[in-house]
Amino acid sequence: MAKIMKVGIVSVATALALTGCFNNNDSSSQQEGHNTGVGQQESTTQSQPATAVKSPWLASKNTTRINTNDPAEAAAVISQTLWMATSDDNRPGGVVLANPQDWQTTLASADLIHHPNNGPVLFVNKEGIPDVTLNELKRLKPKGVEMNSGVQVVLVGDLGQKVEDQVKELGLKTDKIAGGNPAAVAKAIDAYYTKTAGENPPSVIVGSMDSQEYTIPAVNWIAHMPEPLLYVKKDEVPAETIDALKTRGGKANIYILGPESVVSANVEKQLDEYGKVVRIAGNDPYENAVAFAKYKDPATGFGWGITTPGHNFSFVSKDTPALALAAAPFSHLGKHAPLLWTNKAKMPDSVMSYVMSIQPKYKESPTEGPYNHAWLTGGDDALSAAAQGEIDTMLEIVSASGEGHGGHGGGTTNTGTTQPNTTGGSAGHDMFSMPGMKH
């Protein structure tokens, strides 16, 4: 009993420490429009105590929300979620610092999350580091990457000298990848990876430097796997991208992410000179992200290939792309997750259809599994409670017979009960009219 109590006290202390780190920063927008504690909803009849604080996480049975709209804050909370830093076993090797306002640089820098760093991308401003990021660097105490001469922090992009000075004041060893145009920075990141990891991945993703809603879904894959992201314009392949492709000796596996409206057929033809080209695309950003989540190249192993139940997903509103960049590490540790775009009030039909197609179904008992889960990044202003409820419901394991949980384990299903509308009004889908949703 004493041992159990000790573990419980440590767990509570750890949670309070993380919450303290979450709230101790200088972000100006973070306190607006969010819940102040787990389970506080509009229908709550119990008032919150005066000392209640906003929880960094809000969980349901199948979802976990990173409860902030502030990108730097979200990046820090996600870092806390994945790297507990309680010992060297769960401490990162290195950390990348980037400015999310320069989305192309921050996106491409995610290639360094897995190798060489095993660490997050945290956010800075061009001229300084916000307190929430400084506090997270202090908590993490990155070990240093042996294969990268013990570097603990890599600064990527056009950042002022003050950023580097603030990192060095913490006693951390730094390295830099200079800023420039997006294609040049992506080429430099690709070369940095090759130098530190000791390999030049034959496969690459090519995306538009002008269309973040189509290109950002690449971030979860490059954070998870060695393939880099290289940039093109709609009708032009920059010289820096050509240089990076040439290092593959004409044998690159090139995966274009996005339809011809953002990366033209002419660019696809130009890229064909440097290897085999495959296009992964959808008619809009939502369908495009779904297409990538479903795609798998059996010849190379590239792609998520998620077409069956038993997986994790990262949902972010298309209106908050910087939060998707913050959420990239969700594909690196834990239940690896591709990015799916959604809307504030509900899933678009294309995303709903995809999620329904992989909903887990049991034959005899829900304990059979498998189970789905999702990370949601954003506060109520980005993703409503109704949206989280809808996602949670559609991830729930259901009876293959459509009887619902009441029909298993020898129980009796009550078919005379009217099901409540949990969609939050007209903003959601009518989930109880869907197969298997009779609970």
N, C-alpha and C positions, 0 to 999 in steps of 0.2 A: 504493500500500500504506500509506504514511504517513497519507494522508487517512482510509482505512478504519479504521486503528488509533485515530486521534484520535476519530472518531465513536463507536467502541466504548467507549473510556475515558469519554467524556462520558456515554454511556447508562448505564454501570455506576455512575458517580458519582451520576447523577440518581436511579437506583433506590435506592442506599444512602441518599441524602438523604431520600427519601420514607419509606423504612422507618424511619429514625431519627425522623422526625416522628410516625410511627405509634406507636412505642413510648415516646416521651417524653411521658407524660401521667399524670394521677393517678387514672384510672378504676380502681375497686377490683375489678370483676368480669371485666375483660378477659382475664386470664391463665389463667382456669379453663376446662378442657375443650376446648382448641383444639390443632390441630397446630402444631408449632414450626417447620415449614419446608415448602417446596413438595415434594410427592411423599411425605411421610411418612405411611404408612398402617400399619394393624395387621399386614399381611403382610410388611412390610419386614424384610429380614434384615440390612441395613446399619445400624449404629447411627449416630445423629447426633452431630456433634462437640459438645463441651461448650459451644462459643460460639454454637451455632445459636439463632436467634430466630424467633419466630412470623412468618410471612410475611403481609403484609396482603392479598395476592392468592393464590388457588390456581386454576390454570387447567387445563382439559382441552381436547381438540380443538374442542369446541363450546360450552364453558361457561367463565365466569370468575366465581370466588367472591370476594366481599368477606368476608374471613375473620375476622369478629368478631361477637359478640352484643351488644356495647355500642353503643347508638344514636349517641352523640356521636362515638365512634370511627369507626363506619361512615360517618356523614355526612362526616367529615374525609377518610377514604380515598376515598370516592366523589368528593369535591371534587378531590382530588389526581389521580384518574383522568381527570376531564373537563376540568379547568382546570390545565394543567401550569404556568402562570404563569412560563414561561421568557422571555416577551416580552409586549409589550402586545397582540400578536395573539391570545394564548391566556390572557389575564388577565381575570377577571370585572370587570364595571362596578361591581356592588354585591353585597352579601351580606345575606341575611335572617337574623336571629337569633330563635329561638323555643324554647319549652320543650316538649319532646315529651310530657311528662306532661299537658299541655293539648292533647290530640290534635286537637280541633276547630279550634283556632287555628292550630296548625302545619300541618294539612292545608289549610286555606283560604289560608294564606300562600304556598303553592306557586304560586299564581297570579302571583306576582311574580318567579318564577325566569327566565322567558323575557323578558318585558317588565315593568318597565323595566330589570331588573338584568343579564340574562345572567350569572347567578351562583347559587351554591347557597344552600340553607337549612342553616345550621349550628345546633347545639343548645347550649342553655344551661340552667342551673337558674334558678329564680325569683330566687335571691339571689346569683348569681355565674356566672362563665364557667369551665368546666373547662379545664385546661391544653391538652388536645388541641385544643379550639376556638380558644384564644388562639394556639397555635402555627400553626394553619392560617390564621388571619387575618393573622399576620405573614408567612407564606409567600406568600399570595395577593396582598397589597398591592393591593386593589381600586382600579381607576382612578378611580372616581367616575362617576356617571351624568349625562351632560350634560343630558338632558331632565328630570332631577330635581335641578337646582341643584348638581350635583357630589356628591350624597349617596353615601357609600360603604357604609354599614351602616344597614339598617332594622330597628329593634327592634319586634317584634310581640307584643302580648299583655300580660298582667299580670306585668311584670318589675320587680324591685327597682332602686333607684337605682344600686347597686353595678355592675350589668351595664352600664349606660350609662357610668359612670365608668371602668370597665376598658377599654371600647372607646375612649373619648376619650384615655386614657393612651397608646394606640397611635398617636394623632395622626389618627384617622379621623373623618370628618364623619358625623354620625348624623341620623336622623329616626325618629319613633316613630308607631306605630299602637296606640292604647290598647286595653287589655283590656276585658272585659265578658262578657256572655252570648254563646254561640256565634253566634247570629243577628246580634247587633250587630257583632261583630268581622268576620264575613263581609261584612256590608254595608259596613263601613269599608274593608276591603281592596278590595272592588269599586270603591268611590268613589276610593280612592287610585290604583288602576290606571287608571281613566278619566281622572283628572287628569294623571298623569305620561305615559301613553301617548298621550293625546289622542284616545281613541276609547272608545265605550261599546258593548261587544260585544252584539249582539242575542240571542245564544244564551247560556243559563246551564244549569248542572247543579244540580239540587235533590236533596239527600240528607238522611238522618236524622242528627240531632245526637246520637242515643242509640244508634246501632248502627254502630260503626266498621268491623266486618267487611264490611258491605254498602256503606258510603260511601267507605272509603279507596281502592278502585280508581279513584276519580275523580282521585286526586292526580297520576297520570302524565299524564292528559289536560290538566289545567289548568296543569301545569308546561310543557307542550308548546305549548299553544294559548291564545288570549286569554280563552276562556270562564271565568267565575268559578264558584265553588261557593257556593250559598246553602243555608241550613239550614231544616228543618222538624222538627216532632215528628210522631209517628205520626198524630195526629188534630188537629193544629193548625198553622196557618201563622203564624209570629210576625209582629208588626207591622213589624219591621225588614226581614224578607224581602219583605213586601208593598211597602215603600218602595223597595227596590232594584229590584223588578220594574216598578214604576210608571215608573221612569226610562226604560224601553223603550217607553213610549207605547202599551201594549196590544198590541204586536207582537213580544213576546219569543218565542223558540223555547226551550221549557222541557223539559229532559230529566230525568225522574225516574230516579234510579239506585236500584233495589231493589224487591222485591215488595211487595204490599199488606200483608204482615205487619209491615213496618217503616214504610211510607208508605201510608196508607190510601186507599181509593177516594174518600173524602170530601175528603181533602186534594187529591187529583188534580182533583176537581171545582172546588174553590176556586181552584186555580192556573189553571184554564181561563179565568178572568176576565181574565188578564193576557197571554194569548197562546196559541200552539199548544203542546199538551202531548203528549209521547211518553214512555212508560215503557219502560225497559231493565231487565230483571229475570231472575233465575234462582231456582230453588227453594231453593238454599242459597248461602252465600257463594262457594263455588268456582264453581258454575254461573253465579252473578251476574257474577263477574269475567270468565268466558269469554264470556258474552253481550255484555258491554261491548267486549271485544277484537274480537268479530265484527261489532258493529253499525256501520252507516254510513247516514247520512241523505243520500240523493243530492241532495235539494233544497238543503240547506245546507252539505254537506261535513263535517258534524259526525260524529265517530266514527272509530275505528281501521279498521274494515272489513277485518280480517285473516282471510282465508279461503283464502289460497293460500300456497305455500312462498316462502321468501326473506325472512324477517323475524327480528327480535330480540324477546326477551321478558325480563321481570324477574320472577324467581320468589322468593317470600318465604313462609316458613311463616305460616299463619294465626295461630299462637300467638305471633308476634313482630311485632305491627302497627307498633310504633315503627320497626322496621327498614324497613318499607315506606315510611314517611314519609321516612326517610333516603335511600332509593333513588329518590325522585321524579325527580332530575335525569337519570336514565338515559333519560328520554323527551325530553330537551331537546337533547342533543348526541350525536354519534356515531350509532350504530345505534338509532334511536328505538324505545322498547320500552313496550308496555302491561304492567300488573301482572297476574300470575296468582298466586293463592293456591295453596299446596301443603301437604303434611304433612311432618313430620320424616323419616319412613321411606320414603315413596313418594308419587307423584302420586295423588290421588283419581281414580276411574274417569272422571269427567266431564272432568277436565283431561287425563288420558291420551288419551281419545278425541279431544279437540280437537287435541292435539299430533300424534297419529297422522294426523289428517285433513289436516295441512299439512306432513307430512314430505316433504322434497325427494326427487325421483326422477329419475335420469338414464336416457337411452336407450342411449348408446354409452360414455360415459366420465364419471366423477365431476367432471372439470374443466368440464363443461357448466354446473354450478350449476343453480339458485340454492342458497344455503346458509342455514341457520338458525343462530342463536346465542342464548345466554341469559346474563344476569347472574343470579347467585345471591347473596343477601345473608344472611349469618349463618354462624357457626361450626358445628362438628360437633354441638354441643348443640342447634342449631336445625334444621339440615339435615344429615342423615347423609351419609357418603361414598357409601353405596348409593343414596341419593336423587339425589345429583349424577351418579352413574354412569348411573342410569336416564334422567335428563333428557338427558345427553350422548348416549346411545345413540339415543334417540327423535328427536333433532335431526339425526342423521347422515344425509347424503345416501346413498340406496340405489338399487340397480338396479330399474328399472321392471319388469323381467322376474323379479325375485326371485332372480337368480343371485348377487348380492353382488359385492364388489369383485374377487374372484378371477376373475370371468367377463369382465372388460373388458380391452382392450389386447392381445388375442391370447393371454392366459394361459389356464390350465386350472383350472377350479374343482375343488377337492378335496372331494368329497361324502362321503368316508368318515371324516371327522374328527368326533368328538363335540364339540359346542360346550359350553364351560364355562358354569356358572351364574354370571352376573355380577350378579345382583340382590341379593346379600347375604343369601341365605336366603329365608325366607317373607315378609320385609318388602317385597319388590319384586314387580313383575309378571314373568311369563315372557315376556321380550322376544323370545327366539329362536323362539317359536311364532307370531310375528306376521309378516305378509307383508313381504318385502323385507329381513328381518333376518339372512339367511344370509351371514355374513362368514367 
